[in-house]
Amino acid sequence: MNTASVIIADVHPLIRAGMAALIESDGQFTLVGQACNGQEALDMCERLQPDLLLMDLNMPGCDGVAAIGQIRARRPDAKVIILSGHDGEEDADRSMRAGAHAYMLKNAPLDDLMTCIHAVLQGRKFMMPELALKLASRIHGNQLTPRERDILVHLASGMSNKVIARAAGIGVGTVKFHVKSIMSKLNVCTRTEAAMVAAKRGLVHLN
């Protein structure tokens, strides 16, 4: 039976050992190499041509996101799963946009990791539901209308609805409607939260 070849790249020896034990426990996989930094992972991928790479997001030499494009160029059919200790949607978004097939937390249950690996090798993208919801919210938030973006800038600067109405040349009722829509799209409950989320996502820049 043909098995899928796997490389593990992680700066932490204990993580590599744990992943190696998991991979070797499944007869459908063959562990062909382990790397401790980004450059070593790139060299190993070029030499061994793996089917799957499990890669740490933050590694010396060349981090996971930076390495994805180079790996796909050297091995177009290779699947890449990014492993991270952080559940921030920014890192997940960067990873998936760069070409990763999955973004998994290092502390995820082993069953979930195996489900992820099998899904990716079958050609599917994979992400934990909680993180997928965060990303969906982020994407939805980026779909603010031009008017909503203008109002969000005023809102983030601390303006009241009445002051925003004067600045935008619209009625207070219209401002309230837009603010409600903005909060819904950003998935927040208060104006302060809206300002913080908008700044975090680069929708506004606070001084």
C-alpha positions in Angstrom: 0.0 0.0 0.0 1.3 3.4 -0.9 1.8 5.7 2.1 1.9 9.5 2.2 5.4 10.9 3.0 5.5 13.5 5.7 8.0 16.0 7.0 7.7 17.7 10.4 9.3 21.1 10.9 9.2 22.6 14.4 11.7 24.5 16.5 10.7 22.5 19.6 12.2 19.0 19.9 9.3 17.8 22.1 6.7 19.0 19.6 8.6 17.2 16.8 8.8 14.0 18.9 5.1 14.1 19.6 4.1 14.7 16.0 6.5 12.0 14.9 4.9 9.5 17.2 1.5 10.4 16.0 2.5 10.1 12.3 4.3 6.8 12.8 1.2 5.4 14.7 -0.8 5.6 11.5 0.0 3.1 8.8 -1.1 5.4 6.0 1.9 7.8 6.6 5.7 7.5 6.4 7.8 10.0 8.3 10.7 10.9 6.0 12.3 13.8 7.8 12.3 16.3 10.7 13.5 19.9 10.5 14.2 22.4 13.3 14.1 25.7 11.3 12.6 27.1 8.1 15.7 26.8 5.9 16.2 23.2 6.8 12.5 22.5 6.0 12.9 24.1 2.6 16.0 22.1 1.8 14.4 18.9 3.0 11.3 19.5 1.0 13.4 20.0 -2.2 15.4 16.9 -1.5 12.7 14.5 -0.2 9.6 15.8 -2.1 7.1 15.0 0.6 3.3 14.7 0.2 2.7 16.6 3.4 4.6 19.1 5.6 3.6 19.8 9.2 5.2 23.2 9.9 5.6 25.5 12.8 4.4 29.0 12.2 7.3 30.7 13.9 10.7 29.3 13.1 14.2 30.9 12.8 15.6 31.3 9.4 12.3 31.4 7.5 8.9 31.4 9.2 6.1 29.2 8.1 4.2 31.8 6.2 7.3 32.9 4.3 8.2 29.3 3.5 4.8 28.2 2.1 5.3 29.9 -1.3 8.8 28.5 -1.7 7.7 25.1 -0.8 4.8 25.1 -3.2 7.1 26.3 -5.9 9.5 23.4 -5.3 6.8 20.8 -4.7 3.5 22.1 -6.2 1.5 19.1 -5.1 2.7 19.2 -1.5 0.2 19.9 1.2 1.1 22.3 4.0 -0.4 22.3 7.5 0.7 25.2 9.7 1.0 24.5 13.4 0.8 27.4 15.9 0.5 28.1 19.6 -1.8 31.1 18.9 -5.4 31.2 17.8 -5.3 34.7 16.5 -7.2 35.1 13.2 -4.4 37.3 11.8 -1.9 34.4 11.7 -4.5 32.0 10.4 -5.6 34.4 7.7 -1.9 35.1 6.6 -1.2 31.3 6.5 -4.3 30.4 4.5 -3.8 33.3 2.0 -0.1 32.2 1.5 -1.3 28.8 0.4 -1.5 26.6 3.5 -4.1 23.9 3.4 -4.8 24.0 7.1 -4.1 26.0 10.3 -4.0 24.0 13.5 -3.2 24.8 17.1 -0.5 22.8 18.7 -2.7 22.0 21.7 -5.5 20.6 19.6 -6.7 17.1 20.5 -4.8 14.4 18.6 -8.0 13.1 17.0 -8.6 16.6 15.6 -5.1 16.8 14.2 -5.4 13.3 12.5 -8.8 14.4 11.1 -7.1 17.5 9.7 -4.2 15.5 8.2 -6.5 13.1 6.5 -8.7 15.9 5.2 -5.8 17.8 3.7 -4.4 14.7 2.0 -7.8 14.2 0.4 -7.5 17.7 -1.1 -9.6 19.6 1.4 -8.9 22.7 3.4 -9.2 22.4 7.2 -9.6 24.7 10.2 -11.0 24.3 13.7 -14.6 25.6 13.8 -13.9 28.2 16.5 -11.1 29.8 14.4 -13.1 29.5 11.2 -15.8 31.6 12.9 -13.3 34.2 13.8 -12.0 34.4 10.2 -15.6 34.5 8.9 -16.2 37.5 11.2 -13.0 39.1 10.0 -13.9 38.7 6.4 -17.4 39.9 7.0 -16.0 43.0 8.8 -13.9 43.8 5.8 -17.0 44.1 3.7 -18.1 47.4 5.2 -19.5 49.9 2.7 -17.6 53.0 1.9 -20.1 55.0 4.0 -19.7 52.6 6.9 -15.9 52.9 6.7 -16.2 56.7 6.9 -18.5 56.5 9.9 -16.3 53.9 11.6 -13.3 56.4 11.4 -15.4 59.0 13.1 -16.7 56.5 15.7 -13.3 55.3 16.4 -12.1 58.8 17.1 -14.8 59.1 19.9 -17.4 61.2 18.1 -21.0 61.0 19.2 -23.8 60.2 16.7 -24.7 63.9 16.5 -21.2 65.0 15.8 -20.8 62.2 13.2 -24.0 63.3 11.5 -22.8 66.9 11.2 -19.4 65.7 9.9 -20.9 63.3 7.3 -23.7 65.6 6.3 -26.5 63.0 7.2 -29.2 62.6 9.8 -28.6 61.3 13.2 -31.1 58.4 12.5 -29.0 57.4 9.5 -25.9 57.5 11.6 -27.5 55.2 14.2 -28.5 52.8 11.4 -24.9 52.6 10.0 -23.4 52.2 13.5 -25.8 49.3 14.2 -24.7 47.7 10.9 -21.0 48.3 11.6 -21.3 46.6 15.0 -23.1 43.6 13.5 -20.5 43.2 10.8 -17.6 43.5 13.3 -19.5 41.2 15.8 -19.1 43.6 18.7 -21.6 45.1 21.2 -20.1 48.5 22.1 -18.5 51.5 20.3 -15.3 50.9 22.2 -15.1 47.3 21.0 -15.8 48.4 17.4 -12.9 50.9 17.6 -10.5 48.3 19.0 -11.5 45.6 16.5 -11.4 48.0 13.6 -7.9 49.1 14.6 -6.7 45.5 15.1 -7.9 44.6 11.6 -6.5 47.6 10.0 -9.8 49.2 9.1 -8.9 52.4 11.0 -5.7 53.7 12.4 -5.9 55.2 15.9 -3.4 57.8 17.1 
